[in-house]
Every structure is written in C-alpha cells, then in structure tokens.
Amino acid sequence: MILASLLAGLHYLALPIGMGGLFMRGRYLRALAKKGQDPDTLAALFAADGFWGVAALLWIATGLTRVFGHVEKQSDFYLRNGLFWVKMGLFGLIFALEIAPMVTFIRWRVAQKQQGPLKAFDRLARLVFLNDLELGLLLTMPFVAAAMARGVWLF
C-alpha cells in the first residue's frame, strides 16, 4: 500500500514539474528569438528542458510500474480502458513531437561546450510552435486520467 501511494504521488508530482519546465522552456525560446544567442537565456532554457526531461522519466518509470508491476490495480484495469489508450496516445504524440526539440537542444549543448555556432538556431519559431503544441496536449492529459480513475470507460 505504501509503494502504491509513493508511485502515485511521484506520478502526480511529475505533472507540475513537467508543465512548469515546458512552460518556462517556451518562454526562454521566445526570449532567444528576441535576444539572439544569449548565454544566460540558453542556460535557463537548458535548465527548464532538464525539468521537462525529469518529469518524462518520472512518468515513464512510475507509469510502467503502476500498469505492469501489480502494485495497485491489475493490468487489465488499464489495458481494457479506452481512456487509458487515449492517454497513451497523447503521451506518444507528445513524445513524437519532442524528438526535434530534444535533438536540437542536445546539439546546442554540445556546440555551446565546444564554443561553436548553434545549428538550426534560425528554426526558433518551429521550436516555439512544437513546445506550445506539446503543452496544449499535456494540459488535456489530467482530464483524461481523472475520467479513467473514476471508472469512465470509452469502449
């Protein structure tokens, strides 16, 4: 029972960490569009991106354990609920949208350490759009999760 509560708490705690990181990442991307390659803003962007990454790791680790670890509910509770698959579809879409920013920020971190130019810096508008889209999708997930937890079945 304690493990189930701990896992659920960590799973829920990932939400403000992830939303905060994603929201701030968007703000710093917008600031970079105005200021250019400002080192302080880049450092803040990387920190916000780090929070977003920590949240993703928490969701994946706790989510997989909750679904397949037989800690709380049986796997069938999740796997037979259509809303669970909607939630997983949203998560998968966010993950797919995150590939471009993730690769870009890794390249920027490497370039910054090597004191080189940041490749694809001219694509900030695209990164802002992807960030905003991810944030919008993320905002829908708690509503789907709340309906699922209350026994609403899609099909």
PyMOL commands that place a pseudoatom at each C-alpha (Angstrom):
pseudoatom trace, name=CA, resn=MET, resi=1, chain=A, elem=C, hetatm=0, pos=[0.000, 0.000, 0.000]
pseudoatom trace, name=CA, resn=ILE, resi=2, chain=A, elem=C, hetatm=0, pos=[2.851, 2.395, 0.778]
pseudoatom trace, name=CA, resn=LEU, resi=3, chain=A, elem=C, hetatm=0, pos=[4.562, 1.592, -2.532]
pseudoatom trace, name=CA, resn=ALA, resi=4, chain=A, elem=C, hetatm=0, pos=[1.324, 2.221, -4.442]
pseudoatom trace, name=CA, resn=SER, resi=5, chain=A, elem=C, hetatm=0, pos=[0.899, 5.591, -2.722]
pseudoatom trace, name=CA, resn=LEU, resi=6, chain=A, elem=C, hetatm=0, pos=[4.524, 6.526, -3.359]
pseudoatom trace, name=CA, resn=LEU, resi=7, chain=A, elem=C, hetatm=0, pos=[4.281, 5.626, -7.044]
pseudoatom trace, name=CA, resn=ALA, resi=8, chain=A, elem=C, hetatm=0, pos=[1.003, 7.513, -7.468]
pseudoatom trace, name=CA, resn=GLY, resi=9, chain=A, elem=C, hetatm=0, pos=[2.407, 10.557, -5.675]
pseudoatom trace, name=CA, resn=LEU, resi=10, chain=A, elem=C, hetatm=0, pos=[5.527, 10.614, -7.866]
pseudoatom trace, name=CA, resn=HIS, resi=11, chain=A, elem=C, hetatm=0, pos=[3.383, 10.136, -10.973]
pseudoatom trace, name=CA, resn=TYR, resi=12, chain=A, elem=C, hetatm=0, pos=[1.225, 13.133, -9.978]
pseudoatom trace, name=CA, resn=LEU, resi=13, chain=A, elem=C, hetatm=0, pos=[4.239, 15.208, -8.917]
pseudoatom trace, name=CA, resn=ALA, resi=14, chain=A, elem=C, hetatm=0, pos=[5.638, 14.871, -12.431]
pseudoatom trace, name=CA, resn=LEU, resi=15, chain=A, elem=C, hetatm=0, pos=[2.738, 16.986, -13.720]
pseudoatom trace, name=CA, resn=PRO, resi=16, chain=A, elem=C, hetatm=0, pos=[3.718, 20.346, -12.170]
pseudoatom trace, name=CA, resn=ILE, resi=17, chain=A, elem=C, hetatm=0, pos=[7.395, 19.610, -12.806]
pseudoatom trace, name=CA, resn=GLY, resi=18, chain=A, elem=C, hetatm=0, pos=[6.707, 18.847, -16.476]
pseudoatom trace, name=CA, resn=MET, resi=19, chain=A, elem=C, hetatm=0, pos=[4.229, 21.660, -17.050]
pseudoatom trace, name=CA, resn=GLY, resi=20, chain=A, elem=C, hetatm=0, pos=[6.493, 24.169, -15.354]
pseudoatom trace, name=CA, resn=GLY, resi=21, chain=A, elem=C, hetatm=0, pos=[9.517, 23.012, -17.323]
pseudoatom trace, name=CA, resn=LEU, resi=22, chain=A, elem=C, hetatm=0, pos=[7.649, 23.030, -20.623]
pseudoatom trace, name=CA, resn=PHE, resi=23, chain=A, elem=C, hetatm=0, pos=[6.049, 26.420, -19.959]
pseudoatom trace, name=CA, resn=MET, resi=24, chain=A, elem=C, hetatm=0, pos=[9.384, 28.000, -18.993]
pseudoatom trace, name=CA, resn=ARG, resi=25, chain=A, elem=C, hetatm=0, pos=[11.124, 26.361, -21.932]
pseudoatom trace, name=CA, resn=GLY, resi=26, chain=A, elem=C, hetatm=0, pos=[8.643, 28.127, -24.209]
pseudoatom trace, name=CA, resn=ARG, resi=27, chain=A, elem=C, hetatm=0, pos=[9.309, 31.456, -22.519]
pseudoatom trace, name=CA, resn=TYR, resi=28, chain=A, elem=C, hetatm=0, pos=[13.081, 31.054, -22.926]
pseudoatom trace, name=CA, resn=LEU, resi=29, chain=A, elem=C, hetatm=0, pos=[12.702, 30.043, -26.572]
pseudoatom trace, name=CA, resn=ARG, resi=30, chain=A, elem=C, hetatm=0, pos=[10.722, 33.232, -27.151]
pseudoatom trace, name=CA, resn=ALA, resi=31, chain=A, elem=C, hetatm=0, pos=[13.379, 35.242, -25.321]
pseudoatom trace, name=CA, resn=LEU, resi=32, chain=A, elem=C, hetatm=0, pos=[16.085, 33.736, -27.532]
pseudoatom trace, name=CA, resn=ALA, resi=33, chain=A, elem=C, hetatm=0, pos=[14.101, 34.776, -30.592]
pseudoatom trace, name=CA, resn=LYS, resi=34, chain=A, elem=C, hetatm=0, pos=[14.328, 38.380, -29.353]
pseudoatom trace, name=CA, resn=LYS, resi=35, chain=A, elem=C, hetatm=0, pos=[17.825, 38.412, -27.839]
pseudoatom trace, name=CA, resn=GLY, resi=36, chain=A, elem=C, hetatm=0, pos=[19.714, 36.003, -30.057]
pseudoatom trace, name=CA, resn=GLN, resi=37, chain=A, elem=C, hetatm=0, pos=[22.196, 33.504, -28.657]
pseudoatom trace, name=CA, resn=ASP, resi=38, chain=A, elem=C, hetatm=0, pos=[22.328, 34.913, -25.138]
pseudoatom trace, name=CA, resn=PRO, resi=39, chain=A, elem=C, hetatm=0, pos=[24.321, 32.528, -22.858]
pseudoatom trace, name=CA, resn=ASP, resi=40, chain=A, elem=C, hetatm=0, pos=[22.201, 33.233, -19.751]
pseudoatom trace, name=CA, resn=THR, resi=41, chain=A, elem=C, hetatm=0, pos=[18.959, 32.581, -21.598]
pseudoatom trace, name=CA, resn=LEU, resi=42, chain=A, elem=C, hetatm=0, pos=[20.412, 29.414, -23.111]
pseudoatom trace, name=CA, resn=ALA, resi=43, chain=A, elem=C, hetatm=0, pos=[21.399, 28.200, -19.643]
pseudoatom trace, name=CA, resn=ALA, resi=44, chain=A, elem=C, hetatm=0, pos=[17.877, 28.881, -18.383]
pseudoatom trace, name=CA, resn=LEU, resi=45, chain=A, elem=C, hetatm=0, pos=[16.411, 27.103, -21.429]
pseudoatom trace, name=CA, resn=PHE, resi=46, chain=A, elem=C, hetatm=0, pos=[18.563, 24.042, -20.756]
pseudoatom trace, name=CA, resn=ALA, resi=47, chain=A, elem=C, hetatm=0, pos=[17.528, 24.042, -17.085]
pseudoatom trace, name=CA, resn=ALA, resi=48, chain=A, elem=C, hetatm=0, pos=[13.833, 24.217, -17.995]
pseudoatom trace, name=CA, resn=ASP, resi=49, chain=A, elem=C, hetatm=0, pos=[14.349, 21.461, -20.546]
pseudoatom trace, name=CA, resn=GLY, resi=50, chain=A, elem=C, hetatm=0, pos=[16.002, 19.410, -17.810]
pseudoatom trace, name=CA, resn=PHE, resi=51, chain=A, elem=C, hetatm=0, pos=[12.892, 19.698, -15.626]
pseudoatom trace, name=CA, resn=TRP, resi=52, chain=A, elem=C, hetatm=0, pos=[10.783, 18.580, -18.579]
pseudoatom trace, name=CA, resn=GLY, resi=53, chain=A, elem=C, hetatm=0, pos=[13.104, 15.583, -19.017]
pseudoatom trace, name=CA, resn=VAL, resi=54, chain=A, elem=C, hetatm=0, pos=[12.929, 14.651, -15.324]
pseudoatom trace, name=CA, resn=ALA, resi=55, chain=A, elem=C, hetatm=0, pos=[9.133, 14.746, -15.490]
pseudoatom trace, name=CA, resn=ALA, resi=56, chain=A, elem=C, hetatm=0, pos=[9.131, 12.473, -18.541]
pseudoatom trace, name=CA, resn=LEU, resi=57, chain=A, elem=C, hetatm=0, pos=[11.380, 9.963, -16.771]
pseudoatom trace, name=CA, resn=LEU, resi=58, chain=A, elem=C, hetatm=0, pos=[9.129, 10.041, -13.702]
pseudoatom trace, name=CA, resn=TRP, resi=59, chain=A, elem=C, hetatm=0, pos=[6.027, 9.454, -15.818]
pseudoatom trace, name=CA, resn=ILE, resi=60, chain=A, elem=C, hetatm=0, pos=[7.566, 6.573, -17.719]
pseudoatom trace, name=CA, resn=ALA, resi=61, chain=A, elem=C, hetatm=0, pos=[9.080, 4.837, -14.683]
pseudoatom trace, name=CA, resn=THR, resi=62, chain=A, elem=C, hetatm=0, pos=[6.085, 5.238, -12.382]
pseudoatom trace, name=CA, resn=GLY, resi=63, chain=A, elem=C, hetatm=0, pos=[3.538, 4.651, -15.145]
pseudoatom trace, name=CA, resn=LEU, resi=64, chain=A, elem=C, hetatm=0, pos=[5.086, 1.377, -16.290]
pseudoatom trace, name=CA, resn=THR, resi=65, chain=A, elem=C, hetatm=0, pos=[5.411, 0.203, -12.691]
pseudoatom trace, name=CA, resn=ARG, resi=66, chain=A, elem=C, hetatm=0, pos=[1.809, 1.101, -11.923]
pseudoatom trace, name=CA, resn=VAL, resi=67, chain=A, elem=C, hetatm=0, pos=[0.461, -0.646, -15.027]
pseudoatom trace, name=CA, resn=PHE, resi=68, chain=A, elem=C, hetatm=0, pos=[2.635, -3.762, -15.081]
pseudoatom trace, name=CA, resn=GLY, resi=69, chain=A, elem=C, hetatm=0, pos=[4.007, -4.018, -11.536]
pseudoatom trace, name=CA, resn=HIS, resi=70, chain=A, elem=C, hetatm=0, pos=[0.784, -5.341, -9.941]
pseudoatom trace, name=CA, resn=VAL, resi=71, chain=A, elem=C, hetatm=0, pos=[1.311, -2.815, -7.161]
pseudoatom trace, name=CA, resn=GLU, resi=72, chain=A, elem=C, hetatm=0, pos=[-2.163, -1.342, -7.058]
pseudoatom trace, name=CA, resn=LYS, resi=73, chain=A, elem=C, hetatm=0, pos=[-4.550, -2.388, -9.809]
pseudoatom trace, name=CA, resn=GLN, resi=74, chain=A, elem=C, hetatm=0, pos=[-4.313, -5.267, -12.222]
pseudoatom trace, name=CA, resn=SER, resi=75, chain=A, elem=C, hetatm=0, pos=[-3.014, -4.506, -15.712]
pseudoatom trace, name=CA, resn=ASP, resi=76, chain=A, elem=C, hetatm=0, pos=[-6.450, -5.238, -17.164]
pseudoatom trace, name=CA, resn=PHE, resi=77, chain=A, elem=C, hetatm=0, pos=[-7.855, -2.182, -15.387]
pseudoatom trace, name=CA, resn=TYR, resi=78, chain=A, elem=C, hetatm=0, pos=[-5.644, -0.050, -17.599]
pseudoatom trace, name=CA, resn=LEU, resi=79, chain=A, elem=C, hetatm=0, pos=[-5.325, -2.109, -20.750]
pseudoatom trace, name=CA, resn=ARG, resi=80, chain=A, elem=C, hetatm=0, pos=[-9.065, -2.609, -21.226]
pseudoatom trace, name=CA, resn=ASN, resi=81, chain=A, elem=C, hetatm=0, pos=[-9.975, 1.027, -20.664]
pseudoatom trace, name=CA, resn=GLY, resi=82, chain=A, elem=C, hetatm=0, pos=[-10.237, 3.107, -23.819]
pseudoatom trace, name=CA, resn=LEU, resi=83, chain=A, elem=C, hetatm=0, pos=[-9.317, 6.274, -21.917]
pseudoatom trace, name=CA, resn=PHE, resi=84, chain=A, elem=C, hetatm=0, pos=[-6.022, 4.682, -20.923]
pseudoatom trace, name=CA, resn=TRP, resi=85, chain=A, elem=C, hetatm=0, pos=[-5.249, 4.302, -24.632]
pseudoatom trace, name=CA, resn=VAL, resi=86, chain=A, elem=C, hetatm=0, pos=[-6.290, 7.903, -25.276]
pseudoatom trace, name=CA, resn=LYS, resi=87, chain=A, elem=C, hetatm=0, pos=[-3.884, 8.949, -22.524]
pseudoatom trace, name=CA, resn=MET, resi=88, chain=A, elem=C, hetatm=0, pos=[-1.123, 6.784, -24.009]
pseudoatom trace, name=CA, resn=GLY, resi=89, chain=A, elem=C, hetatm=0, pos=[-1.862, 8.199, -27.456]
pseudoatom trace, name=CA, resn=LEU, resi=90, chain=A, elem=C, hetatm=0, pos=[-1.470, 11.731, -26.114]
pseudoatom trace, name=CA, resn=PHE, resi=91, chain=A, elem=C, hetatm=0, pos=[1.776, 10.757, -24.403]
pseudoatom trace, name=CA, resn=GLY, resi=92, chain=A, elem=C, hetatm=0, pos=[3.034, 9.100, -27.596]
pseudoatom trace, name=CA, resn=LEU, resi=93, chain=A, elem=C, hetatm=0, pos=[2.162, 12.162, -29.657]
pseudoatom trace, name=CA, resn=ILE, resi=94, chain=A, elem=C, hetatm=0, pos=[3.944, 14.446, -27.190]
pseudoatom trace, name=CA, resn=PHE, resi=95, chain=A, elem=C, hetatm=0, pos=[6.954, 12.129, -27.291]
pseudoatom trace, name=CA, resn=ALA, resi=96, chain=A, elem=C, hetatm=0, pos=[6.979, 12.159, -31.107]
pseudoatom trace, name=CA, resn=LEU, resi=97, chain=A, elem=C, hetatm=0, pos=[6.721, 15.963, -31.177]
pseudoatom trace, name=CA, resn=GLU, resi=98, chain=A, elem=C, hetatm=0, pos=[9.558, 16.160, -28.624]
pseudoatom trace, name=CA, resn=ILE, resi=99, chain=A, elem=C, hetatm=0, pos=[12.094, 14.402, -30.858]
pseudoatom trace, name=CA, resn=ALA, resi=100, chain=A, elem=C, hetatm=0, pos=[13.000, 17.536, -32.845]
pseudoatom trace, name=CA, resn=PRO, resi=101, chain=A, elem=C, hetatm=0, pos=[13.442, 19.822, -29.796]
pseudoatom trace, name=CA, resn=MET, resi=102, chain=A, elem=C, hetatm=0, pos=[15.333, 17.103, -27.921]
pseudoatom trace, name=CA, resn=VAL, resi=103, chain=A, elem=C, hetatm=0, pos=[17.811, 16.551, -30.756]
pseudoatom trace, name=CA, resn=THR, resi=104, chain=A, elem=C, hetatm=0, pos=[18.180, 20.310, -31.292]
pseudoatom trace, name=CA, resn=PHE, resi=105, chain=A, elem=C, hetatm=0, pos=[18.879, 21.025, -27.616]
pseudoatom trace, name=CA, resn=ILE, resi=106, chain=A, elem=C, hetatm=0, pos=[21.396, 18.190, -27.373]
pseudoatom trace, name=CA, resn=ARG, resi=107, chain=A, elem=C, hetatm=0, pos=[23.215, 19.649, -30.380]
pseudoatom trace, name=CA, resn=TRP, resi=108, chain=A, elem=C, hetatm=0, pos=[23.079, 23.121, -28.848]
pseudoatom trace, name=CA, resn=ARG, resi=109, chain=A, elem=C, hetatm=0, pos=[24.526, 21.859, -25.572]
pseudoatom trace, name=CA, resn=VAL, resi=110, chain=A, elem=C, hetatm=0, pos=[27.398, 20.185, -27.424]
pseudoatom trace, name=CA, resn=ALA, resi=111, chain=A, elem=C, hetatm=0, pos=[28.013, 23.260, -29.610]
pseudoatom trace, name=CA, resn=GLN, resi=112, chain=A, elem=C, hetatm=0, pos=[27.971, 25.534, -26.574]
pseudoatom trace, name=CA, resn=LYS, resi=113, chain=A, elem=C, hetatm=0, pos=[30.563, 23.375, -24.782]
pseudoatom trace, name=CA, resn=GLN, resi=114, chain=A, elem=C, hetatm=0, pos=[32.738, 23.457, -27.898]
pseudoatom trace, name=CA, resn=GLN, resi=115, chain=A, elem=C, hetatm=0, pos=[32.064, 27.199, -28.239]
pseudoatom trace, name=CA, resn=GLY, resi=116, chain=A, elem=C, hetatm=0, pos=[30.707, 26.713, -31.730]
pseudoatom trace, name=CA, resn=PRO, resi=117, chain=A, elem=C, hetatm=0, pos=[27.642, 28.080, -33.517]
pseudoatom trace, name=CA, resn=LEU, resi=118, chain=A, elem=C, hetatm=0, pos=[24.219, 26.738, -32.639]
pseudoatom trace, name=CA, resn=LYS, resi=119, chain=A, elem=C, hetatm=0, pos=[22.856, 24.869, -35.635]
pseudoatom trace, name=CA, resn=ALA, resi=120, chain=A, elem=C, hetatm=0, pos=[19.191, 25.332, -36.545]
pseudoatom trace, name=CA, resn=PHE, resi=121, chain=A, elem=C, hetatm=0, pos=[19.006, 28.463, -34.375]
pseudoatom trace, name=CA, resn=ASP, resi=122, chain=A, elem=C, hetatm=0, pos=[17.010, 30.020, -37.198]
pseudoatom trace, name=CA, resn=ARG, resi=123, chain=A, elem=C, hetatm=0, pos=[14.224, 27.479, -36.514]
pseudoatom trace, name=CA, resn=LEU, resi=124, chain=A, elem=C, hetatm=0, pos=[13.165, 29.007, -33.204]
pseudoatom trace, name=CA, resn=ALA, resi=125, chain=A, elem=C, hetatm=0, pos=[9.635, 29.688, -34.464]
pseudoatom trace, name=CA, resn=ARG, resi=126, chain=A, elem=C, hetatm=0, pos=[9.204, 25.967, -35.189]
pseudoatom trace, name=CA, resn=LEU, resi=127, chain=A, elem=C, hetatm=0, pos=[10.534, 25.044, -31.749]
pseudoatom trace, name=CA, resn=VAL, resi=128, chain=A, elem=C, hetatm=0, pos=[8.141, 27.505, -30.092]
pseudoatom trace, name=CA, resn=PHE, resi=129, chain=A, elem=C, hetatm=0, pos=[5.227, 26.023, -32.059]
pseudoatom trace, name=CA, resn=LEU, resi=130, chain=A, elem=C, hetatm=0, pos=[6.174, 22.449, -31.087]
pseudoatom trace, name=CA, resn=ASN, resi=131, chain=A, elem=C, hetatm=0, pos=[6.604, 23.481, -27.457]
pseudoatom trace, name=CA, resn=ASP, resi=132, chain=A, elem=C, hetatm=0, pos=[3.170, 25.146, -27.384]
pseudoatom trace, name=CA, resn=LEU, resi=133, chain=A, elem=C, hetatm=0, pos=[1.555, 22.150, -29.051]
pseudoatom trace, name=CA, resn=GLU, resi=134, chain=A, elem=C, hetatm=0, pos=[3.145, 19.781, -26.531]
pseudoatom trace, name=CA, resn=LEU, resi=135, chain=A, elem=C, hetatm=0, pos=[1.974, 21.986, -23.656]
pseudoatom trace, name=CA, resn=GLY, resi=136, chain=A, elem=C, hetatm=0, pos=[-1.581, 22.017, -25.006]
pseudoatom trace, name=CA, resn=LEU, resi=137, chain=A, elem=C, hetatm=0, pos=[-1.622, 18.227, -25.328]
pseudoatom trace, name=CA, resn=LEU, resi=138, chain=A, elem=C, hetatm=0, pos=[-0.126, 17.854, -21.863]
pseudoatom trace, name=CA, resn=LEU, resi=139, chain=A, elem=C, hetatm=0, pos=[-2.890, 20.031, -20.401]
pseudoatom trace, name=CA, resn=THR, resi=140, chain=A, elem=C, hetatm=0, pos=[-5.521, 17.561, -21.662]
pseudoatom trace, name=CA, resn=MET, resi=141, chain=A, elem=C, hetatm=0, pos=[-3.920, 14.511, -20.046]
pseudoatom trace, name=CA, resn=PRO, resi=142, chain=A, elem=C, hetatm=0, pos=[-5.044, 15.131, -16.420]
pseudoatom trace, name=CA, resn=PHE, resi=143, chain=A, elem=C, hetatm=0, pos=[-8.657, 15.335, -17.557]
pseudoatom trace, name=CA, resn=VAL, resi=144, chain=A, elem=C, hetatm=0, pos=[-8.389, 12.013, -19.368]
pseudoatom trace, name=CA, resn=ALA, resi=145, chain=A, elem=C, hetatm=0, pos=[-6.606, 10.486, -16.364]
pseudoatom trace, name=CA, resn=ALA, resi=146, chain=A, elem=C, hetatm=0, pos=[-9.261, 11.792, -13.955]
pseudoatom trace, name=CA, resn=ALA, resi=147, chain=A, elem=C, hetatm=0, pos=[-12.056, 10.278, -16.033]
pseudoatom trace, name=CA, resn=MET, resi=148, chain=A, elem=C, hetatm=0, pos=[-10.173, 6.977, -16.261]
pseudoatom trace, name=CA, resn=ALA, resi=149, chain=A, elem=C, hetatm=0, pos=[-9.557, 6.886, -12.475]
pseudoatom trace, name=CA, resn=ARG, resi=150, chain=A, elem=C, hetatm=0, pos=[-13.267, 7.431, -11.854]
pseudoatom trace, name=CA, resn=GLY, resi=151, chain=A, elem=C, hetatm=0, pos=[-14.245, 4.409, -13.900]
pseudoatom trace, name=CA, resn=VAL, resi=152, chain=A, elem=C, hetatm=0, pos=[-15.349, 6.131, -17.093]
pseudoatom trace, name=CA, resn=TRP, resi=153, chain=A, elem=C, hetatm=0, pos=[-14.994, 3.694, -19.977]
pseudoatom trace, name=CA, resn=LEU, resi=154, chain=A, elem=C, hetatm=0, pos=[-14.705, 4.864, -23.536]
pseudoatom trace, name=CA, resn=PHE, resi=155, chain=A, elem=C, hetatm=0, pos=[-15.349, 1.470, -25.100]
for i in range(1, 155): cmd.bond("trace and resi %d" % i, "trace and resi %d" % (i + 1))
show_as sticks, trace
zoom trace
